[in-house]
């Protein structure tokens, strides 16, 4: 994988006059800070590859000399993976969207130098073969994987168990906590990417996505629902049924309720939140003769002006 160019001395934070020991010490420190199994910052992978590329070049006297003379053009292209040696996947994020392998290529460190370094930094295991390239592999935890778990609003409120099937043939029974929130992560330990060198697997992270509801609107843990009432119910007051996530409840509409008034039902939202019934006054599309006469009589006797202050 080609690595975008950045001045190698700058990548390691050392001056151009730095000794080999200074370069090695800088790499040890930065590799420990930015290794993707230690640093969960999404940008850590790129920094780790960047400093590894810089160290691979600057630790080698011939490559360093060419780089000092030619700069970024010290070698055709930006890919430093052509040097003899070995390759190791340092991280794998698999499954679903964003599936990708991240590979870091290292040159020939000779005399077990790199294996010694990696063992110190990350607990790697040296092989018993000795000689050049004697690194026999190291134990590394598998990468975490993430998938989207879509729920209806009712499912999110109630929680419970749900069986999930993935395209790769895996199936899981998932415990969904009651009142789970949109964007919340549910972790399935040990169900992520496979480890390398005998390392443990990563975790599977399910990110909850609550589908829009045709009736209810979410406001955090609170819910809103439109409450449709007739003009005379809004004017005189009434007892009406209000839908909830679990059915319906009887609610008193106070006399003189205008359109947009919010009537609270405590504890009928998500996880102890409230449900707000928002008054919405509807008028008949077609009036019967008696209804028209009643409205005309009301218009004659009423002194109410909705446009006055």
C-alpha atoms as one frame of an Amber mdcrd trajectory, in Angstrom:
protein
   0.000   0.000   0.000   1.555   3.306  -1.033   2.134   5.800   1.754   1.674
   9.515   1.070   4.996  11.361   1.243   6.060  13.331   4.282   9.618  14.328
   5.174  11.006  11.338   7.044  12.924  13.384   9.599   9.808  15.401  10.317
   7.729  12.220  10.627  10.056  10.951  13.374  10.564  14.390  14.920  14.349
  14.303  14.652  16.855  16.711  13.026  18.700  15.755   9.844  21.856  15.363
  11.932  20.248  12.730  14.175  22.305   9.647  14.991  21.078   6.124  14.342
  20.377   5.760  18.052  18.309   8.969  18.047  16.300   7.677  15.098  15.755
   4.314  16.743  14.672   5.924  20.024  12.227   8.229  18.226  10.725   5.319
  16.329  10.356   3.206  19.484   8.471   6.004  21.218   6.202   6.875  18.289
   5.475   3.250  17.365   4.387   2.541  20.926   2.090   5.609  20.931   0.525
   5.052  17.506   0.232   1.296  17.103  -3.437   0.686  16.096  -3.925  -1.999
  18.748  -2.899   0.520  21.418  -4.172   3.823  20.029  -7.855   3.724  18.981
  -7.687   7.103  17.224  -8.746   6.404  13.591  -5.735   8.429  12.400  -3.275
   6.277  14.386  -2.985   3.672  11.616  -1.799   6.253   9.104   0.699   7.736
  11.572   2.009   4.267  12.380   2.592   3.485   8.699   4.196   6.886   8.178
   6.737   6.524  10.980   7.446   2.901   9.987   8.247   3.999   6.437  10.480
   6.786   7.736  12.359   4.430  10.073  12.817   1.795   7.354  14.629   4.379
   5.207  16.569   6.414   7.794  17.943   3.413   9.712  19.649   2.111   6.542
  22.854   4.102   5.741  22.571   3.643   1.964  18.888   4.573   1.800  19.425
   7.512   4.133  22.258   8.818   2.012  20.115   8.636  -1.126  17.234  10.310
   0.668  19.476  13.117   1.944  20.654  13.787  -1.623  17.414  13.296  -3.560
  14.622  13.941  -1.070  11.276  12.440  -1.968  12.676  11.307  -5.316  15.264
   9.060  -3.659  13.367   6.127  -5.123  10.887   5.919  -7.973   7.425   6.381
  -6.503   6.360   6.750  -2.907   6.010   3.042  -2.071   8.824   1.748   0.151
   7.569  -1.810   0.189  10.029  -3.159  -2.384  12.914  -3.675   0.019  13.856
  -7.281   0.793  12.536  -8.631   4.053   9.126  -9.613   5.300   5.592  -8.296
   5.469   3.144  -8.503   8.328  -0.443  -7.452   8.595  -0.636  -5.269  11.682
  -4.316  -4.760  11.594  -7.399  -6.077   9.859 -10.851  -4.540   9.976 -13.241
  -6.918   8.373 -16.938  -7.407   7.591 -19.518  -5.175   6.002 -18.854  -1.621
   4.973 -15.258  -0.403   5.314 -13.733  -3.881   4.940 -10.052  -3.284   4.296
  -6.597  -4.711   5.006  -3.918  -2.361   6.216  -0.427  -3.637   5.464   2.864
  -2.200   6.644   5.966  -3.277   4.772   9.353  -3.389   6.490  12.815  -3.845
   5.009  15.568  -6.186   6.075  16.522  -5.258   9.629  19.143  -7.967   9.932
  20.377  -9.796  12.985  16.940 -10.006  14.552  16.966  -6.224  15.147  13.321
  -5.675  14.275  12.089  -8.687  16.218  13.924  -7.434  19.294  12.336  -4.037
  18.865   8.834  -5.360  18.270   9.139  -7.738  21.206   9.998  -4.816  23.481
   7.182  -2.644  22.143   4.296  -5.079  21.764   5.239  -8.348  23.397   6.105
 -10.183  20.168   7.691 -13.646  20.154  11.066 -14.255  18.587  11.593 -17.341
  16.557  14.274 -19.854  17.276  15.760 -19.927  13.788  18.303 -17.157  14.336
  20.145 -15.366  11.533  18.721 -12.662   9.317  14.985 -12.211   9.377  14.720
 -14.392  12.471  11.352 -12.858  13.469   8.991 -15.813  13.808   5.727 -13.911
  14.271   4.040 -12.118  17.098   0.732 -12.340  18.880  -1.761  -9.625  17.991
  -5.389  -9.069  18.894  -7.818  -9.098  15.972  -9.431  -5.880  14.814 -12.855
  -4.781  15.988 -15.670  -4.958  13.451 -18.753  -2.773  13.299 -22.219  -3.386
  11.877 -25.507  -1.501  11.955 -28.402  -2.863  14.031 -31.688  -1.373  12.835
 -34.561  -1.289  15.341 -38.068   0.028  15.350 -38.912   2.560  18.036 -40.970
  -0.069  19.853 -38.073  -2.563  19.799 -35.685   0.087  21.111 -38.080   0.919
  23.955 -38.767  -2.675  25.024 -35.353  -4.235  24.428 -35.102  -8.037  24.500
 -33.312 -10.725  22.498 -32.880 -10.682  18.751 -31.259 -13.142  16.369 -28.950
 -11.623  13.780 -27.609 -13.233  10.615 -24.633 -11.909   8.644 -23.725 -12.427
   5.018 -20.639 -14.449   5.983 -22.801 -17.084   7.653 -22.382 -15.962  11.250
 -25.441 -15.822  13.500 -25.765 -14.260  16.940 -28.326 -13.951  19.712 -28.125
 -10.344  20.866 -29.446  -8.928  24.139 -30.845  -5.456  23.449 -31.137  -3.336
  26.611 -34.447  -1.518  27.166 -34.549   2.142  26.084 -31.456   1.752  23.876
 -30.526   5.025  22.168 -29.860   5.841  18.545 -26.104   5.538  17.884 -25.456
   3.434  21.004 -22.953   0.574  20.639 -23.673  -2.995  21.719 -20.438  -4.967
  22.093 -20.168  -8.695  21.358 -16.832  -9.675  22.861 -14.626 -11.973  20.790
 -16.824 -11.934  17.679 -14.712  -9.541  15.575 -11.706 -10.064  13.308  -9.399
 -13.026  13.882  -6.162 -12.441  15.783  -2.747 -13.207  14.332  -0.001 -15.321
  15.822  -2.444 -16.916  18.252  -3.759 -13.556  19.440  -7.367 -13.216  20.632
 -10.121 -12.098  18.259 -11.462  -8.571  18.299 -15.001  -7.549  19.191 -18.106
  -7.027  17.087 -19.686  -3.624  17.676 -23.348  -3.187  16.763 -24.291   0.456
  16.261 -27.989   0.990  16.925 -29.980   2.841  14.300 -33.611   3.554  15.206
 -35.865   3.792  12.186 -38.128   6.841  11.837 -41.617   6.194  13.220 -44.746
   7.064  11.234 -46.457   8.531  14.311 -43.969   9.402  17.043 -41.141  11.939
  16.930 -38.127  11.446  19.207 -36.660  14.286  21.271 -33.984  12.467  23.246
 -35.886  10.230  25.684 -39.096  12.208  25.144 -41.614  11.522  22.412 -44.105
  13.725  20.597 -47.335  12.693  18.913 -49.960  14.789  17.138 -53.318  14.834
  18.929 -56.103  15.592  16.489 -59.153  17.242  18.047 -62.330  18.852  16.713
 -62.860  22.604  17.144 -65.546  22.084  19.791 -63.311  19.643  21.700 -60.531
  22.233  21.766 -62.978  24.965  22.817 -65.052  23.029  25.365 -62.541  20.437
  26.532 -62.794  16.683  26.074 -61.535  13.256  27.086 -59.653  11.644  24.176
 -57.485   8.579  23.555 -53.773   9.218  22.928 -51.568   6.536  21.287 -48.474
   5.397  23.194 -45.732   2.867  22.492 -47.633   0.290  24.546 -51.172   1.037
  23.379 -53.191   4.121  24.322 -54.165   6.166  27.361 -57.090   8.478  28.136
 -56.143  12.157  28.269 -58.103  15.260  29.240 -57.896  18.120  26.763 -58.425
  21.327  28.784 -61.043  23.821  27.537 -59.627  26.563  25.350 -56.721  24.485
  23.996 -55.165  26.111  20.940 -53.372  24.355  18.121 -49.795  23.479  19.141
 -50.492  23.130  22.876 -48.356  20.347  24.407 -50.018  18.015  26.903 -47.585
  15.861  28.883 -48.004  12.199  29.777 -45.319  11.389  32.326 -43.222   8.258
  31.836 -44.709   7.306  28.459 -41.555   8.104  26.504 -38.297   6.142  26.210
 -36.574   4.932  29.359 -38.669   7.021  31.715 -38.984   9.991  29.382 -42.302
  11.717  28.739 -44.776  11.678  25.876 -46.102  15.029  24.661 -49.433  15.130
  22.840 -49.399  18.175  20.552 -52.880  19.547  19.916 -53.805  19.744  16.248
 -57.275  21.179  15.530 -59.028  19.750  12.470 -62.221  21.045  10.856 -64.659
  19.038   8.732 -63.892  19.170   5.020 -67.615  19.130   4.260 -70.287  20.570
   6.555 -73.782  19.269   6.892 -76.616  21.791   6.841 -76.958  21.759  10.632
 -73.180  22.041  11.127 -73.034  25.029   8.804 -75.944  26.686  10.661 -74.188
  26.060  13.972 -70.936  27.627  12.771 -72.804  30.578  11.257 -74.632  31.143
  14.554 -71.299  30.921  16.406 -69.792  33.483  14.055 -72.672  35.844  14.766
 -72.525  35.668  18.542 -68.767  35.234  19.147 -66.593  38.260  19.882 -63.355
  36.216  19.606 -60.737  37.617  17.208 -57.828  35.203  16.729 -55.757  37.942
  15.006 -55.956  40.440  17.840 -53.265  40.774  20.481
